[in-house]
Amino acid sequence: MGFSLIMEGVMSACYHICPNYSNFQFDTSFMYLLGGLFLLKMYQSRHADISPNAQLAYAVFAFWIFLAVIGVVIDKQWFWTAFAVVLIVGSIPLGIQMYYMGSWKFDLAMFSRCFAMLRGKCMGCSRPTATDRFSLLMMIYAVNWLMALTGAIFAPTDFSTFLLSIVLANAFLYFVFYMFMKIRSGETIPRIAIFFMVLAGITWGGAMYFFLFRLTNWVDTPAYSREGNEHCFFLEFYDQHDVWHMMSACSMFFNFMILFTLDDDLFCVPRADIRVF
């Protein structure tokens, strides 16, 4: 995760040499990894035995980045529709895997088993066995399917940012679920984690404020984009976009610290006594 954060800075610098639609994917590639690793590390905290191994995880990351490249090259309506289908279909077995906590087998017959399970077990039961995980499952489906349909219908101009929003939405959704379940299970949020949450909230708020200053626009020509430049207000050297990078970098660091300190209250608790959710 630390290496990904460093490489995000390097690739962002490469993008800013000549900002345009084609190389914007340089700036987002390691953002996908940061969001994915954040989600994976949080899931691994309670499911160390069923978490995907490094080979599978990075294969998924590579496929996601490959989709980002294809989306930049092929900016067509049919591609948005195909991506929506892939996202919806792919989220179904992944959600079932999370609900059944690793007891689901991934193979070529998994979709037929999904259909048989929905027709048999789900239609005949009054309520799910694990209501907490079922609520998470429904939220994941709702968010991802809504975003997939939004992309297929409106076809936004920036495919890389659209993919990033999907990753961040899922990471934030699982973080909120994790916090809720931690409190519901009778665990406490360590003060150091709360401290970093406050810092992250302040820096993210400031970063988004400066991000909204559109000083450049890589859709237009360089000459037209330069007309939006303003006076460097910070130390008479940095403009609003520079401050956005500084504050967002601090925010990502604080997010890491939240992740690393969130379960410090369980430091002396035996692994077998930690609740899995």
ZAMARGU-4260 file (C-alpha; in steps of 0.2 Angstrom, whole numbers, plus 5000, padded with zeros to 4 digits):
<rodrens>
0) 5000/5000/5000 | 5014/5012/5004 | 5023/5008/4987 | 5006/5011/4978 | 5005/5028/4987
5) 5023/5032/4981 | 5019/5026/4963 | 5003/5036/4963 | 5014/5052/4966 | 5026/5047/4952
10) 5012/5043/4939 | 5003/5059/4944 | 5018/5069/4940 | 5020/5059/4923 | 5002/5064/4919
15) 5004/5083/4924 | 5019/5084/4911 | 5006/5085/4898 | 4988/5082/4904 | 4976/5075/4892
20) 4962/5062/4890 | 4974/5048/4885 | 4987/5049/4899 | 4974/5053/4913 | 4974/5034/4916
25) 4992/5036/4922 | 4985/5046/4936 | 4971/5034/4941 | 4980/5017/4939 | 4987/5017/4956
30) 4972/5024/4963 | 4963/5008/4958 | 4976/4999/4968 | 4975/5010/4983 | 4956/5008/4984
35) 4957/4989/4981 | 4970/4986/4993 | 4962/4997/5006 | 4946/4986/5004 | 4956/4970/5003
40) 4965/4974/5019 | 4950/4978/5029 | 4941/4962/5023 | 4956/4952/5027 | 4956/4958/5045
45) 4941/4947/5049 | 4942/4934/5035 | 4961/4930/5034 | 4957/4912/5029 | 4946/4916/5014
50) 4954/4932/5008 | 4960/4930/4990 | 4979/4927/4988 | 4991/4939/4980 | 4990/4931/4963
55) 4971/4932/4962 | 4970/4950/4969 | 4983/4957/4957 | 4975/4948/4943 | 4959/4957/4946
60) 4968/4973/4948 | 4977/4970/4931 | 4960/4966/4923 | 4952/4982/4930 | 4967/4993/4923
65) 4965/4984/4907 | 4947/4989/4906 | 4952/5007/4910 | 4964/5007/4895 | 4951/4999/4883
70) 4938/5011/4889 | 4949/5026/4885 | 4953/5018/4867 | 4935/5013/4863 | 4924/5027/4869
75) 4908/5019/4861 | 4891/5016/4868 | 4891/4998/4865 | 4907/4997/4876 | 4898/5006/4890
80) 4883/4993/4888 | 4895/4978/4888 | 4904/4985/4904 | 4888/4987/4913 | 4884/4969/4909
85) 4901/4963/4915 | 4899/4973/4931 | 4882/4967/4935 | 4885/4949/4931 | 4902/4949/4940
90) 4895/4956/4956 | 4883/4942/4958 | 4895/4928/4963 | 4906/4940/4972 | 4892/4945/4983
95) 4887/4927/4986 | 4905/4923/4991 | 4905/4937/5004 | 4888/4932/5011 | 4892/4913/5012
100) 4910/4918/5019 | 4920/4907/5007 | 4909/4891/5007 | 4904/4895/4989 | 4914/4887/4975
105) 4920/4897/4960 | 4919/4886/4944 | 4910/4886/4927 | 4894/4880/4936 | 4893/4894/4949
110) 4880/4904/4939 | 4868/4888/4937 | 4870/4885/4956 | 4866/4904/4959 | 4850/4902/4949
115) 4845/4885/4958 | 4849/4893/4975 | 4838/4908/4971 | 4824/4897/4965 | 4825/4885/4979
120) 4831/4892/4996 | 4828/4910/4994 | 4811/4909/4987 | 4805/4898/5001 | 4813/4907/5016
125) 4805/4922/5025 | 4821/4930/5030 | 4840/4928/5027 | 4850/4919/5040 | 4863/4932/5042
130) 4854/4948/5041 | 4869/4959/5043 | 4879/4952/5028 | 4863/4951/5018 | 4861/4970/5021
135) 4878/4973/5015 | 4875/4962/5000 | 4860/4972/4995 | 4869/4988/4997 | 4883/4982/4986
140) 4871/4976/4973 | 4861/4992/4973 | 4877/5003/4972 | 4886/4993/4958 | 4870/4990/4948
145) 4865/5008/4949 | 4882/5014/4943 | 4883/5001/4929 | 4866/5007/4923 | 4871/5025/4924
150) 4886/5022/4914 | 4876/5012/4901 | 4863/5026/4899 | 4873/5042/4900 | 4890/5036/4895
155) 4901/5049/4904 | 4915/5056/4895 | 4929/5051/4908 | 4929/5032/4909 | 4944/5032/4920
160) 4936/5043/4934 | 4920/5032/4932 | 4930/5016/4936 | 4938/5025/4951 | 4921/5030/4958
165) 4916/5012/4958 | 4931/5007/4967 | 4930/5021/4980 | 4911/5018/4982 | 4913/5000/4987
170) 4928/5004/4998 | 4918/5017/5007 | 4903/5006/5009 | 4912/4992/5016 | 4921/5004/5028
175) 4905/5010/5035 | 4898/4993/5037 | 4914/4988/5046 | 4913/5002/5058 | 4894/4999/5061
180) 4897/4980/5064 | 4912/4984/5075 | 4901/4995/5087 | 4887/4983/5086 | 4898/4969/5091
185) 4902/4978/5107 | 4920/4983/5102 | 4926/5001/5104 | 4934/5012/5091 | 4952/5017/5097
190) 4955/5035/5101 | 4970/5035/5090 | 4959/5029/5075 | 4946/5042/5079 | 4960/5055/5079
195) 4966/5050/5062 | 4947/5050/5056 | 4946/5068/5061 | 4962/5073/5052 | 4957/5063/5037
200) 4940/5072/5037 | 4948/5089/5038 | 4961/5086/5025 | 4949/5078/5013 | 4937/5092/5015
205) 4950/5105/5012 | 4957/5094/4997 | 4940/5093/4989 | 4937/5112/4991 | 4953/5116/4982
210) 4950/5102/4969 | 4934/5111/4963 | 4945/5126/4957 | 4946/5121/4939 | 4962/5130/4934
215) 4966/5119/4919 | 4955/5109/4907 | 4964/5096/4897 | 4949/5094/4885 | 4953/5111/4878
220) 4969/5117/4869 | 4984/5122/4880 | 4982/5140/4875 | 4964/5141/4881 | 4967/5130/4896
225) 4981/5143/4902 | 4968/5157/4903 | 4960/5148/4918 | 4977/5150/4928 | 4977/5161/4943
230) 4989/5169/4954 | 4999/5157/4966 | 4992/5161/4983 | 5002/5149/4994 | 5019/5155/4997
235) 5018/5164/4980 | 5023/5147/4972 | 5008/5135/4974 | 4991/5137/4966 | 4975/5129/4972
240) 4978/5113/4962 | 4995/5111/4970 | 4987/5112/4987 | 4974/5099/4982 | 4988/5087/4979
245) 4996/5091/4996 | 4981/5089/5006 | 4974/5073/4996 | 4991/5065/4999 | 4990/5069/5018
250) 4972/5062/5018 | 4977/5046/5010 | 4991/5044/5023 | 4978/5047/5037 | 4967/5034/5029
255) 4981/5021/5030 | 4983/5025/5048 | 4964/5023/5051 | 4965/5006/5043 | 4981/5001/5054
260) 4974/5007/5070 | 4956/5003/5069 | 4957/4986/5078 | 4970/4991/5091 | 4957/4987/5104
265) 4958/4969/5099 | 4977/4968/5102 | 4976/4956/5117 | 4960/4947/5111 | 4963/4929/5105
270) 4960/4927/5087 | 4947/4914/5090 | 4937/4926/5101 | 4936/4940/5088 | 4919/4941/5079
275) 4918/4938/5061 | 4906/4948/5051
</rodrens>
